[in-house]
Amino acid sequence: MSGKIMDEQLSNLPTGESDKKEAGWERQLLEKLATDSLREQRLRRRWSIFFRFAFLSVIIFAFYYFSDYATDEMENLGHHTALIEIDGTIESEGAGSAHTVIPALNRAFSDPGSVAVVVRINSPGGSPVQAGMINDEMGRLRKEYPEKKLYVVVDEICASGGYYIAVAADKIFVNKASVVGSIGVLMDGFGFTGLMDKLGVERRLMTAGENKGFMDPFSPQTEKQKAFSQTMLNEIHQQFIDTVRAGRGQRLKETPDMFSGLFWIGSKAVQMGLADDFGSVDSVARDIIKVENIVDYTQKEGLPERVLKKFGASIGASAATTMLKGNIPSMH
């Protein structure tokens, strides 16, 4: 009924006034719909931010809670053999990085309940920088805690950068079939200049400094640049040799091939003085340290760390590192 009355009233209005009335009604409706939509979007965005912060707060709280719990538990373990595991490539990230291994070493040595420290290594090598940092810290801790022995137990392989770390120990124990050695340095990459010539591809590289792009795989390498790279590798290799000699001392039975990059099985490594004896983590704790209670101090990445990493920009940095890795000296 009211609709009919309204229609009659609108029909009685002059044509221009009726159109204005209808246009004003439509405009008000559109403005109301737009306002409601914006309000709903703001509310949804606020709730999304709130839940993200709440989730992150829970993760951080759980991380610190369980860290404190683990610390309290380790304070009541009594006398024990401290264990640290280095498994995989020696890199700036992961289980073989200095910032992962060094804190574990410090906790193991400083714990009043630890009688000795065992580092179990299963690594083909990697960064000479990371290996050198770990080696230096192991030497420092041995001096700071002279009453605590430091042993290395080799699992499948302890080569190159892994062996660089191992020589800092008081003794090295291997399995008869373990792979040990590879005392050398390499820097690998690819060159595509011949392929580019065949395909008619022109490389346009602009640098400031004649040698700035000398490791670019799409540009030719001069003899001067090759000589420079070889000199750098030789210097790092000599550092490696000096570290092995300092760590192993008179136990080494040097041969012309010892520092050539070759590797040997555990039984041969013992004969050459690269290792001391055969043993496992359990046998070293039982027969050498005389404390069979083993406590693992390895710093392992848990759920909180994995989740928190997703809030960073580590993916881009990792991609860049992967692209440049071939041009960085490594010990494998």
C-alpha angles and dihedrals in degrees: 000000000000089000091059092048090050091049091050091049092049091047090053091054119091112269095250093048092049092052091049091050092051093045091050091052092051092047092052091050093050092047091050092050092048092048092049091048093051091047091052092048091050091049092049091049092050092051091047091053091046094053092047092053091044092051092047091049091053091050093049092047091050091048094054093040095054092040091056090044092052090048092052091049093051092051090067102048099103122210112353147150111257116225129198122180126208107190122172137002120350101242140146089261132042137026094327098050123113093236089057100041101039097058089049091051091050093050092047095050096041095049106104090214096058113098097185139349127241121193113198110204127196104163139128090209134255138172116030089205095056092042091049093051092051092046091051092049092049089053092049093050092049088057094045093048104031092163092064118074121217118215132181121211116196118215119185098330140006105177137155109328090018090055090045086063095042096059090067090071128094089238138004121217123194142176116249090248098041118122112238135174130023092159099186145093131237139185114193137181144134136268120209101176096110092048091048091053091053092049093044093241117155119210113219108194122160120194139168104224123039094246099038094106100032094123092051106126092214095057129070118256120229125220089247091056092047090052091050092052092047092051090053092049091048091053093051090045091053090051088053092049092048091050092051092049092047093049099043099033117171092357091078117097097198121211130179089258098047095093097029096097095262120135133209140201119262097261091055091043090058091051091050094048094246087119134022109218147332121279150120131229091265095047093047091050092047103039106024107029094028091217112106096183103101123194119193113223095174111138104233128186111246134189096279093055093046092051094044091052089063089066092058134071097248095126094068092045091050091051091052091048091051092052093051099037095093091062095052119091111252140175112228 
